[in-house]
């Protein structure tokens, strides 16, 4: 995880909040929001990249409390980390295939 200053966290929080708000609005079918698939994907990717470099529960607790999209991204990243950490012990065949493909 990368170290971020408080100013960095505040800037990232504002960006993450805007991205999550758009994704949440689209997911909930808000009538005043026009779905742009490219922008939706970009907002989702922004959330993923921000959460990869920060500890979302520590740095963005209010965002996680209010945004289903933010919670889903955080949960997906945590699941991915657990899978990667335990892959060799739980799925040795999968681990072997992935290692071969990575070469």
Secondary structure, 3 states (H helix, E strand, C coil): CCCCCHHHHHHHHHHHHHHHHHHHHHHCCCCCCCCCHHHHHHHHHHHHHHHHHCCHHHHCHHHHHHCHHHHHHHHHHHHHHHHHHHHHHHCHHHHHHHHHHHC
